[in-house]
Amino acid sequence: MKINSKFILFLVTSIVCLGFLIFLVQQFSEEKIPPVFFIILFILLMLQAVYIFFDAKNRGEKYYFLWGLFGLLNFPSSLIIYLLITRVILKDKNRKTF
């Protein structure tokens, strides 16, 4: 796993985005949500986003940075959508027909 500048930029961007969203939820939510829930959610989303980032990069996807940011949206449907698009839809599209 080689760490380059795009990965560091991805990590900084994702941490800032998730931190801002957690701040907004805590400020404008009428119910107080326990901080442990946010920590678990943060870890799950970061793991998913990093996996998608590196998998898309290794598979030669053109916009692997955006795929990684897409992994921050929700858990686990972003991963399911990514796997369906890259493994099923694009695989069938790249297959030659005679």
Chimera marker file (.cmm) of the C-alpha trace (Angstrom):
<marker_set name="trace">
<marker id="1" x="0.000" y="0.000" z="0.000" r="1" g="1" b="0" radius="0.5"/>
<marker id="2" x="1.790" y="3.067" z="-1.262" r="1" g="1" b="0" radius="0.5"/>
<marker id="3" x="0.679" y="6.340" z="0.284" r="1" g="1" b="0" radius="0.5"/>
<marker id="4" x="0.749" y="9.232" z="-2.155" r="1" g="1" b="0" radius="0.5"/>
<marker id="5" x="-0.419" y="12.832" z="-2.111" r="1" g="1" b="0" radius="0.5"/>
<marker id="6" x="-3.880" y="12.026" z="-3.496" r="1" g="1" b="0" radius="0.5"/>
<marker id="7" x="-4.496" y="9.574" z="-0.669" r="1" g="1" b="0" radius="0.5"/>
<marker id="8" x="-3.452" y="12.130" z="1.940" r="1" g="1" b="0" radius="0.5"/>
<marker id="9" x="-5.710" y="14.720" z="0.297" r="1" g="1" b="0" radius="0.5"/>
<marker id="10" x="-8.515" y="12.149" z="0.295" r="1" g="1" b="0" radius="0.5"/>
<marker id="11" x="-8.031" y="11.425" z="4.005" r="1" g="1" b="0" radius="0.5"/>
<marker id="12" x="-7.982" y="15.091" z="4.970" r="1" g="1" b="0" radius="0.5"/>
<marker id="13" x="-11.054" y="15.844" z="2.858" r="1" g="1" b="0" radius="0.5"/>
<marker id="14" x="-12.993" y="12.905" z="4.230" r="1" g="1" b="0" radius="0.5"/>
<marker id="15" x="-12.127" y="13.637" z="7.860" r="1" g="1" b="0" radius="0.5"/>
<marker id="16" x="-13.150" y="17.285" z="7.473" r="1" g="1" b="0" radius="0.5"/>
<marker id="17" x="-16.434" y="16.336" z="5.758" r="1" g="1" b="0" radius="0.5"/>
<marker id="18" x="-17.359" y="13.717" z="8.349" r="1" g="1" b="0" radius="0.5"/>
<marker id="19" x="-16.375" y="15.969" z="11.222" r="1" g="1" b="0" radius="0.5"/>
<marker id="20" x="-18.520" y="18.779" z="9.857" r="1" g="1" b="0" radius="0.5"/>
<marker id="21" x="-21.508" y="16.472" z="9.379" r="1" g="1" b="0" radius="0.5"/>
<marker id="22" x="-21.171" y="15.122" z="12.918" r="1" g="1" b="0" radius="0.5"/>
<marker id="23" x="-21.011" y="18.690" z="14.228" r="1" g="1" b="0" radius="0.5"/>
<marker id="24" x="-24.169" y="19.624" z="12.315" r="1" g="1" b="0" radius="0.5"/>
<marker id="25" x="-26.075" y="16.589" z="13.554" r="1" g="1" b="0" radius="0.5"/>
<marker id="26" x="-25.139" y="17.293" z="17.159" r="1" g="1" b="0" radius="0.5"/>
<marker id="27" x="-25.997" y="20.998" z="16.939" r="1" g="1" b="0" radius="0.5"/>
<marker id="28" x="-29.371" y="20.720" z="15.232" r="1" g="1" b="0" radius="0.5"/>
<marker id="29" x="-30.665" y="17.433" z="16.595" r="1" g="1" b="0" radius="0.5"/>
<marker id="30" x="-33.252" y="17.659" z="19.339" r="1" g="1" b="0" radius="0.5"/>
<marker id="31" x="-32.179" y="14.309" z="20.751" r="1" g="1" b="0" radius="0.5"/>
<marker id="32" x="-28.652" y="13.951" z="22.042" r="1" g="1" b="0" radius="0.5"/>
<marker id="33" x="-26.907" y="11.075" z="20.317" r="1" g="1" b="0" radius="0.5"/>
<marker id="34" x="-24.166" y="9.292" z="22.271" r="1" g="1" b="0" radius="0.5"/>
<marker id="35" x="-20.615" y="10.065" z="21.062" r="1" g="1" b="0" radius="0.5"/>
<marker id="36" x="-19.814" y="6.328" z="20.890" r="1" g="1" b="0" radius="0.5"/>
<marker id="37" x="-22.311" y="6.010" z="18.046" r="1" g="1" b="0" radius="0.5"/>
<marker id="38" x="-20.496" y="8.720" z="16.089" r="1" g="1" b="0" radius="0.5"/>
<marker id="39" x="-17.118" y="7.120" z="16.694" r="1" g="1" b="0" radius="0.5"/>
<marker id="40" x="-18.334" y="3.742" z="15.414" r="1" g="1" b="0" radius="0.5"/>
<marker id="41" x="-20.011" y="5.362" z="12.413" r="1" g="1" b="0" radius="0.5"/>
<marker id="42" x="-16.881" y="7.395" z="11.653" r="1" g="1" b="0" radius="0.5"/>
<marker id="43" x="-14.677" y="4.283" z="11.748" r="1" g="1" b="0" radius="0.5"/>
<marker id="44" x="-17.043" y="2.267" z="9.535" r="1" g="1" b="0" radius="0.5"/>
<marker id="45" x="-17.354" y="5.032" z="6.951" r="1" g="1" b="0" radius="0.5"/>
<marker id="46" x="-13.593" y="5.661" z="6.864" r="1" g="1" b="0" radius="0.5"/>
<marker id="47" x="-12.801" y="1.962" z="6.446" r="1" g="1" b="0" radius="0.5"/>
<marker id="48" x="-15.343" y="1.667" z="3.661" r="1" g="1" b="0" radius="0.5"/>
<marker id="49" x="-14.101" y="4.794" z="1.901" r="1" g="1" b="0" radius="0.5"/>
<marker id="50" x="-10.438" y="3.767" z="2.110" r="1" g="1" b="0" radius="0.5"/>
<marker id="51" x="-11.268" y="0.292" z="0.780" r="1" g="1" b="0" radius="0.5"/>
<marker id="52" x="-13.216" y="1.734" z="-2.145" r="1" g="1" b="0" radius="0.5"/>
<marker id="53" x="-10.451" y="4.287" z="-2.830" r="1" g="1" b="0" radius="0.5"/>
<marker id="54" x="-7.680" y="1.691" z="-3.042" r="1" g="1" b="0" radius="0.5"/>
<marker id="55" x="-9.788" y="-0.898" z="-4.852" r="1" g="1" b="0" radius="0.5"/>
<marker id="56" x="-10.832" y="1.603" z="-7.511" r="1" g="1" b="0" radius="0.5"/>
<marker id="57" x="-7.242" y="2.780" z="-7.886" r="1" g="1" b="0" radius="0.5"/>
<marker id="58" x="-5.932" y="-0.784" z="-8.244" r="1" g="1" b="0" radius="0.5"/>
<marker id="59" x="-8.625" y="-1.632" z="-10.797" r="1" g="1" b="0" radius="0.5"/>
<marker id="60" x="-7.628" y="1.373" z="-12.904" r="1" g="1" b="0" radius="0.5"/>
<marker id="61" x="-10.786" y="3.410" z="-12.444" r="1" g="1" b="0" radius="0.5"/>
<marker id="62" x="-10.462" y="6.915" z="-13.833" r="1" g="1" b="0" radius="0.5"/>
<marker id="63" x="-12.145" y="8.716" z="-10.907" r="1" g="1" b="0" radius="0.5"/>
<marker id="64" x="-10.945" y="6.639" z="-7.958" r="1" g="1" b="0" radius="0.5"/>
<marker id="65" x="-10.777" y="9.760" z="-5.750" r="1" g="1" b="0" radius="0.5"/>
<marker id="66" x="-14.491" y="10.397" z="-6.268" r="1" g="1" b="0" radius="0.5"/>
<marker id="67" x="-15.288" y="6.725" z="-5.688" r="1" g="1" b="0" radius="0.5"/>
<marker id="68" x="-13.582" y="7.023" z="-2.314" r="1" g="1" b="0" radius="0.5"/>
<marker id="69" x="-15.586" y="10.112" z="-1.415" r="1" g="1" b="0" radius="0.5"/>
<marker id="70" x="-18.721" y="8.273" z="-2.522" r="1" g="1" b="0" radius="0.5"/>
<marker id="71" x="-17.889" y="5.688" z="0.139" r="1" g="1" b="0" radius="0.5"/>
<marker id="72" x="-18.380" y="8.347" z="2.816" r="1" g="1" b="0" radius="0.5"/>
<marker id="73" x="-22.064" y="8.848" z="2.082" r="1" g="1" b="0" radius="0.5"/>
<marker id="74" x="-23.557" y="5.888" z="3.904" r="1" g="1" b="0" radius="0.5"/>
<marker id="75" x="-22.856" y="2.372" z="5.044" r="1" g="1" b="0" radius="0.5"/>
<marker id="76" x="-23.072" y="-0.250" z="3.429" r="1" g="1" b="0" radius="0.5"/>
<marker id="77" x="-25.101" y="0.786" z="0.388" r="1" g="1" b="0" radius="0.5"/>
<marker id="78" x="-22.216" y="2.830" z="-1.074" r="1" g="1" b="0" radius="0.5"/>
<marker id="79" x="-20.067" y="-0.288" z="-1.044" r="1" g="1" b="0" radius="0.5"/>
<marker id="80" x="-22.824" y="-2.372" z="-2.612" r="1" g="1" b="0" radius="0.5"/>
<marker id="81" x="-23.397" y="0.196" z="-5.373" r="1" g="1" b="0" radius="0.5"/>
<marker id="82" x="-19.646" y="0.448" z="-6.027" r="1" g="1" b="0" radius="0.5"/>
<marker id="83" x="-19.278" y="-3.326" z="-6.277" r="1" g="1" b="0" radius="0.5"/>
<marker id="84" x="-22.294" y="-3.655" z="-8.568" r="1" g="1" b="0" radius="0.5"/>
<marker id="85" x="-21.129" y="-0.913" z="-10.918" r="1" g="1" b="0" radius="0.5"/>
<marker id="86" x="-17.474" y="-1.904" z="-11.136" r="1" g="1" b="0" radius="0.5"/>
<marker id="87" x="-17.870" y="-5.688" z="-11.018" r="1" g="1" b="0" radius="0.5"/>
<marker id="88" x="-21.093" y="-6.245" z="-12.954" r="1" g="1" b="0" radius="0.5"/>
<marker id="89" x="-22.090" y="-3.272" z="-15.095" r="1" g="1" b="0" radius="0.5"/>
<marker id="90" x="-18.657" y="-2.092" z="-16.267" r="1" g="1" b="0" radius="0.5"/>
<marker id="91" x="-17.444" y="-5.678" z="-16.664" r="1" g="1" b="0" radius="0.5"/>
<marker id="92" x="-20.327" y="-6.435" z="-19.017" r="1" g="1" b="0" radius="0.5"/>
<marker id="93" x="-19.800" y="-3.130" z="-20.851" r="1" g="1" b="0" radius="0.5"/>
<marker id="94" x="-16.119" y="-3.873" z="-21.487" r="1" g="1" b="0" radius="0.5"/>
<marker id="95" x="-16.832" y="-7.387" z="-22.724" r="1" g="1" b="0" radius="0.5"/>
<marker id="96" x="-16.627" y="-7.671" z="-26.501" r="1" g="1" b="0" radius="0.5"/>
<marker id="97" x="-19.592" y="-9.114" z="-28.337" r="1" g="1" b="0" radius="0.5"/>
<marker id="98" x="-19.340" y="-10.864" z="-31.671" r="1" g="1" b="0" radius="0.5"/>
<link id1="1" id2="2" r="1" g="1" b="0" radius="0.2"/>
<link id1="2" id2="3" r="1" g="1" b="0" radius="0.2"/>
<link id1="3" id2="4" r="1" g="1" b="0" radius="0.2"/>
<link id1="4" id2="5" r="1" g="1" b="0" radius="0.2"/>
<link id1="5" id2="6" r="1" g="1" b="0" radius="0.2"/>
<link id1="6" id2="7" r="1" g="1" b="0" radius="0.2"/>
<link id1="7" id2="8" r="1" g="1" b="0" radius="0.2"/>
<link id1="8" id2="9" r="1" g="1" b="0" radius="0.2"/>
<link id1="9" id2="10" r="1" g="1" b="0" radius="0.2"/>
<link id1="10" id2="11" r="1" g="1" b="0" radius="0.2"/>
<link id1="11" id2="12" r="1" g="1" b="0" radius="0.2"/>
<link id1="12" id2="13" r="1" g="1" b="0" radius="0.2"/>
<link id1="13" id2="14" r="1" g="1" b="0" radius="0.2"/>
<link id1="14" id2="15" r="1" g="1" b="0" radius="0.2"/>
<link id1="15" id2="16" r="1" g="1" b="0" radius="0.2"/>
<link id1="16" id2="17" r="1" g="1" b="0" radius="0.2"/>
<link id1="17" id2="18" r="1" g="1" b="0" radius="0.2"/>
<link id1="18" id2="19" r="1" g="1" b="0" radius="0.2"/>
<link id1="19" id2="20" r="1" g="1" b="0" radius="0.2"/>
<link id1="20" id2="21" r="1" g="1" b="0" radius="0.2"/>
<link id1="21" id2="22" r="1" g="1" b="0" radius="0.2"/>
<link id1="22" id2="23" r="1" g="1" b="0" radius="0.2"/>
<link id1="23" id2="24" r="1" g="1" b="0" radius="0.2"/>
<link id1="24" id2="25" r="1" g="1" b="0" radius="0.2"/>
<link id1="25" id2="26" r="1" g="1" b="0" radius="0.2"/>
<link id1="26" id2="27" r="1" g="1" b="0" radius="0.2"/>
<link id1="27" id2="28" r="1" g="1" b="0" radius="0.2"/>
<link id1="28" id2="29" r="1" g="1" b="0" radius="0.2"/>
<link id1="29" id2="30" r="1" g="1" b="0" radius="0.2"/>
<link id1="30" id2="31" r="1" g="1" b="0" radius="0.2"/>
<link id1="31" id2="32" r="1" g="1" b="0" radius="0.2"/>
<link id1="32" id2="33" r="1" g="1" b="0" radius="0.2"/>
<link id1="33" id2="34" r="1" g="1" b="0" radius="0.2"/>
<link id1="34" id2="35" r="1" g="1" b="0" radius="0.2"/>
<link id1="35" id2="36" r="1" g="1" b="0" radius="0.2"/>
<link id1="36" id2="37" r="1" g="1" b="0" radius="0.2"/>
<link id1="37" id2="38" r="1" g="1" b="0" radius="0.2"/>
<link id1="38" id2="39" r="1" g="1" b="0" radius="0.2"/>
<link id1="39" id2="40" r="1" g="1" b="0" radius="0.2"/>
<link id1="40" id2="41" r="1" g="1" b="0" radius="0.2"/>
<link id1="41" id2="42" r="1" g="1" b="0" radius="0.2"/>
<link id1="42" id2="43" r="1" g="1" b="0" radius="0.2"/>
<link id1="43" id2="44" r="1" g="1" b="0" radius="0.2"/>
<link id1="44" id2="45" r="1" g="1" b="0" radius="0.2"/>
<link id1="45" id2="46" r="1" g="1" b="0" radius="0.2"/>
<link id1="46" id2="47" r="1" g="1" b="0" radius="0.2"/>
<link id1="47" id2="48" r="1" g="1" b="0" radius="0.2"/>
<link id1="48" id2="49" r="1" g="1" b="0" radius="0.2"/>
<link id1="49" id2="50" r="1" g="1" b="0" radius="0.2"/>
<link id1="50" id2="51" r="1" g="1" b="0" radius="0.2"/>
<link id1="51" id2="52" r="1" g="1" b="0" radius="0.2"/>
<link id1="52" id2="53" r="1" g="1" b="0" radius="0.2"/>
<link id1="53" id2="54" r="1" g="1" b="0" radius="0.2"/>
<link id1="54" id2="55" r="1" g="1" b="0" radius="0.2"/>
<link id1="55" id2="56" r="1" g="1" b="0" radius="0.2"/>
<link id1="56" id2="57" r="1" g="1" b="0" radius="0.2"/>
<link id1="57" id2="58" r="1" g="1" b="0" radius="0.2"/>
<link id1="58" id2="59" r="1" g="1" b="0" radius="0.2"/>
<link id1="59" id2="60" r="1" g="1" b="0" radius="0.2"/>
<link id1="60" id2="61" r="1" g="1" b="0" radius="0.2"/>
<link id1="61" id2="62" r="1" g="1" b="0" radius="0.2"/>
<link id1="62" id2="63" r="1" g="1" b="0" radius="0.2"/>
<link id1="63" id2="64" r="1" g="1" b="0" radius="0.2"/>
<link id1="64" id2="65" r="1" g="1" b="0" radius="0.2"/>
<link id1="65" id2="66" r="1" g="1" b="0" radius="0.2"/>
<link id1="66" id2="67" r="1" g="1" b="0" radius="0.2"/>
<link id1="67" id2="68" r="1" g="1" b="0" radius="0.2"/>
<link id1="68" id2="69" r="1" g="1" b="0" radius="0.2"/>
<link id1="69" id2="70" r="1" g="1" b="0" radius="0.2"/>
<link id1="70" id2="71" r="1" g="1" b="0" radius="0.2"/>
<link id1="71" id2="72" r="1" g="1" b="0" radius="0.2"/>
<link id1="72" id2="73" r="1" g="1" b="0" radius="0.2"/>
<link id1="73" id2="74" r="1" g="1" b="0" radius="0.2"/>
<link id1="74" id2="75" r="1" g="1" b="0" radius="0.2"/>
<link id1="75" id2="76" r="1" g="1" b="0" radius="0.2"/>
<link id1="76" id2="77" r="1" g="1" b="0" radius="0.2"/>
<link id1="77" id2="78" r="1" g="1" b="0" radius="0.2"/>
<link id1="78" id2="79" r="1" g="1" b="0" radius="0.2"/>
<link id1="79" id2="80" r="1" g="1" b="0" radius="0.2"/>
<link id1="80" id2="81" r="1" g="1" b="0" radius="0.2"/>
<link id1="81" id2="82" r="1" g="1" b="0" radius="0.2"/>
<link id1="82" id2="83" r="1" g="1" b="0" radius="0.2"/>
<link id1="83" id2="84" r="1" g="1" b="0" radius="0.2"/>
<link id1="84" id2="85" r="1" g="1" b="0" radius="0.2"/>
<link id1="85" id2="86" r="1" g="1" b="0" radius="0.2"/>
<link id1="86" id2="87" r="1" g="1" b="0" radius="0.2"/>
<link id1="87" id2="88" r="1" g="1" b="0" radius="0.2"/>
<link id1="88" id2="89" r="1" g="1" b="0" radius="0.2"/>
<link id1="89" id2="90" r="1" g="1" b="0" radius="0.2"/>
<link id1="90" id2="91" r="1" g="1" b="0" radius="0.2"/>
<link id1="91" id2="92" r="1" g="1" b="0" radius="0.2"/>
<link id1="92" id2="93" r="1" g="1" b="0" radius="0.2"/>
<link id1="93" id2="94" r="1" g="1" b="0" radius="0.2"/>
<link id1="94" id2="95" r="1" g="1" b="0" radius="0.2"/>
<link id1="95" id2="96" r="1" g="1" b="0" radius="0.2"/>
<link id1="96" id2="97" r="1" g="1" b="0" radius="0.2"/>
<link id1="97" id2="98" r="1" g="1" b="0" radius="0.2"/>
</marker_set>
